[in-house]
Amino acid sequence: MRRAMLDLLMVGIWASFAALAQGEPVHQETRLGPLPETFIGQARVDSDGWNIAGVSSRDGKVHVWFNGVEGPAYDDIAKGHPVLSPTGGRIAADVCLGAWQGGQHFAVIDATTSEPYDALFGPTFLAEGKRVWAIGWHGAKLVPIVDGTAGAEWDQIADPVVTDDGMHLAYAARSGDKWTVTVDGAASFRYEGSEGETMKVKVSAVLPFAVKESSADGFVLEIAPRKTRITVNDSVLEDLTASESVSAMLTTALFSMKNNGQAISVEDVSPGFVSISKLLSLIPAFPEPTMSPGKRWKQGISTLSFPGVPMPDLEFWYLYEGSKDSVATFRLTGDQIIRQNRKQGEATAAITGRSTASGTLSFDTSQGAIEQSSGSIDLNLRIVFSLPPVPGGRASQSLPMTVTLKMTYALRKM
């Protein structure tokens, strides 16, 4: 009890110092409710000094205690939990009913509690507390948990990729011998003099690679996306997660590769809302059969596809970082000033702006196979549509538009 009171006193002192440092008068008081009978370990205070969390104990059970509110009873809690978000106001913990080994584990994230799992990794905060990531085990299967929402079961899950603002998160996962892909992005459009519109797009899919042609030099793979789920804002455009049907919203692509796994070319062979070939174009076409660490080269992607909006060609730099245990690592970067023109019917689109990108790629040299590729791409564009004059009619016209696109992607060979 004395320890708990001391912890609460320290919260008030910390908050007072924070206010004084900003030149503010110290007169704020926050009532946190009744104190627990016993704290286990030390209470935790966030960086702002206004939130406190800890573990209380009563009748042989443990409770997550946060700002005066005591949660349900559990038998155990992970060491060092609960955790507070770096900027304050959020809490997460791994709690257990029954024995720690063999019991039921739950991810507590803010005011929500997950379904039971055999074990948990996390939860942990990403992007300064804007997102929460955890992985739950169902036997040998893994379940990604993003902001308290569980995904599908997988055999393996890679670390997530998240933008600094926390708006977009993507991860790669393994199921059997297939590739998986997740794309999380947002595109904003605004014509001068009008209100803008934002489209938030999320894509997940399994990409089976089927050999269509083979020769002494290499082979051609057909990639027909399945198990897709595509959402735009709050609308579900396609959900084939319970089906084996080929996606109608993602393109089917042909991917030409050498026998050692080096990419040659990729092209779409069916229409679709999202181009698979553009994503696979991020896989580097290695410039030399053998390379030394530090080798750099440039590679381009022809026009990203986005319905109704002309997009520029993009350029990326690749850096070979070296190989360890037969796994070669490459780093992708991009910082491109864009000045390009596109013809769209009678109109000409002058595209200016900037593209930035970062990512990684791992290549298994012993298997001749790409292990994973993940990263992010940001586009900030100004597009001016110009219409030619009509003899005896209208004069030439121009219509400016601003476009912002942020995307994270993750691709993994299973």
DASUL-V739497 format. One line per field, one symbol per residue. ss: DSSP state (H for helix, E for strand, C for the rest). phi: phi as a letter, one per 40 degrees, with the letter a starting at -180 (. if undefined). psi: psi as a letter, one per 30 degrees, with the letter a starting at -180 (. if undefined). A space follows every 50 residues. Layout:
BEGIN
ss=???
phi=???
psi=???
END
This chain:
BEGIN
ss=CHHHHHHHHHHHHHHHHHHHHCCCCCCCCCCCCCCCCCEEEEEEECCCCC CEEEEEEECCEEEEEECCEECCCECEECCCCCEECCCCCCEEEEEEECCC CCCEEEEEECCEECCCECEEEEEEEECCCCEEEEEEEECCEEEEEECCEE EEEECEECCCEECCCCCCEECCEEECCEEEEEEEEEEEEEECCCCCEEEE EEEEEEEEEEEEEECCCEEEEEEEEEEEEEEECCEEEEECCCCCCCCCCE CCEEEEEECCCCEEEEEECCCCCECHHHHHCCCCCCCCCCCCCCCEEEEE ECCCCCCCCCCCCEEEEEEEEEEECCEEEEEEEEEEEEEEEEEECCEEEE EEEEEEEEEEEEEECCCCEEEEEEEEEEEEEEEEEEECCCCCCCCCEEEE EEEEEEEEEEEECC
phi=.cccccccccccccccccccccgbccacbbccgccccaccgbcbbcccgb bbaabbbafgbbbcbbfgbccccbcaaccgbcbbcdcggbaaabbbbgcd chcbbbccbfcbbcccbcabbgcbcbffgcbbbabbbbgccbbcbbfgcc cccbcabcccbbcdcgcbbaababbgbbcbbbbbaabbbacdgbccbbbc bbbbabbcbbccaaacciabbbbbcbfcabbbfbbccaabcbbbcccccb ccbbbcbcccgccbaaacbacacbcccccccccccccbcbbbdhcbabab bcfdcadgbcbccbbbbbbcchbafgbcbbbbbaabcbaabbbbgccbbc bbiabbaaababbcccbgbccaaaiabbbbbbbbcbbccbdgbcccbbbc abbbbbabaabacc
psi=eeeeeeeeeeeeeeeeeeeefggkkjgkkkkgakklekkkaklkklffgg kklaklkkhgllkkkjhfkkalklflkkkfllkkkeglflklljlkkake jfakkkjjjbglkllklflkkallklhhgflkklkkkjbfkkjkjjhfkk alklfkklklkklefgfkkllklkjbglllkkkjlkkkkkkkglklkkjj kkkklkjkjkjellaffalkkkjjklhkjkkjbgkjekjgfglglkkffk lklkjkllfgfkkelkkkglllekjeeeefffkkjkfkekllkfkklkkl kkjkkkkfkkllklklkkkjfakkhgjkkkkklkikkkjlkkkjbflkjj klakkklkllkkkjfffhkkelklalkkkjlkkjkkkllkkgbllklkjk kkkkkkkklkkkk.
END
